Amino acid sequence: MTTDNRKQIIQRVTVRGMFVNIFLALAQILSGIFAHSQALLADGLHTLADLITDIIVLITAHHSSKDADEDHPYGHARIETLASIFLGVSLIGVAAGIGYRGIQSFASEQTAQTENYAVAFALLAIFSKEFLYQYTVRAARKIKSSLLESNALHHRSDVFSSIVVVIGVGAQIAGVDHMDALAAIVVSVMISVMGAHLIKKAFAELIDTSLNQPLVEKIKNHISRMDGVVAVHSLRSRSMGGQGFIDTEIRVNPRLSVSEAHYISLAIEQSVKKHFSEISDVTVHIDPVAATDHDSILALPSRSELLFSLYSVLESVPLSEEIKNIHLHYLTNQIEVDVILPLDFGCNQQTKLASRILQMTNSIPFVGKVNIYYAPN
């Protein structure tokens, strides 16, 4: 799915939710005022706050979908994460206001008589918010959007708060004093918990917390079974804007060509993306030796240093200038050398030159096995 398609889905789902919230907020606030229901009014203000968060979601979806640029080489997906934190904070802020008013009302000795029709508006809120939750969460899971999922959880928190409102309003109408105010307080606590959950999840993403371990193990096993992979040394994962990112180090045959090793890395990248829709980016590091051998590899001379030593001892060998190429294989404690000679030398010259090369390179430090190959011009 392209970035533009993802943005369009987020915007479409959010705009439809806004229309529902506008209608529902007006209905709840007006009925709360005229029906003398503190809990229903609080729930209406909560719904009104959803409109603000919907606007934030729209703005965030626009900016987070921008392509990577020079200043942001990894894209703008972190904007989604920051917006999720803001949504969580806004939920806690709304909850604090609702809870404060509920405590004031609960402490008051006088309580207004709540009208019977307040229950109907509270039930309307439950069905409307549950519809929004189901609609939004399906879209969020389809496109792997943490921002849209946060907004869906916002809708789900409204469902629970409206259930509490129905209970409180019903009890108040039945003659139990302060139940409406108590319901408002319970609603505020529930909203706060939901906000804290959003903030915790977003912070985990900001500090590059790993993807869930069962998923990581599945990906690791999938890579280890792929053609050309000797072992998976390590696999690191993180999330950004609801999308998974994988960095893995694999061991391959040390005598593979660069192009074949590159082919293996491309195959891994495409296969992981195909089989695991949660993953949007895969970085593969190719390693020819075991992870514990890295220090011994770094102790070996560089290509330029070794070639200087090779040509220094070979310059006195007749026909050594005919060497077509030299391939180096960096193994655990030594370098294996492939020397490529012309095929059209003639058998006698080939044998003499090969024998002389093997003799002269035998004393070069760090050089292990020397292989002689012949190739046509």
Buried (B, 14 or more C-beta within 10 A) or exposed (E): EEBEEBBBBBBEBBEBBBEBBBEBBEBBBBBBEEBBBBBBBBBBBBBBBBBEBBEBBBEBBBEBBBEEEEEEEEBBBBBBBBBBBBBBBBBBBBBBBBBEBBBEBBEEEEBEEBBEBBBBBBBBBBEBBBBBBBBBBEBBBBBBBBBBBBBBBBBBBBBBBBBBBBBBBBBBBEEEEBBBBBBBBBBBBBBBBBBBBBBEBBBBBBEEEBBEEEBBEEBBEBBBEBEBBBEBBEBBBBBBBBBBBBBBBBBBEBEBEEEEBEBBBEBBBEBBBEEBBBBBBBEBEBBBBEEEBEEBBEEBBEEEEBBEBBEEBBEEBEBBEEBBEBEBBBBBEBBBBBBBBBEEBEEEBBEBBBEBBBEBBEEBEBBEEBEBEBEEE
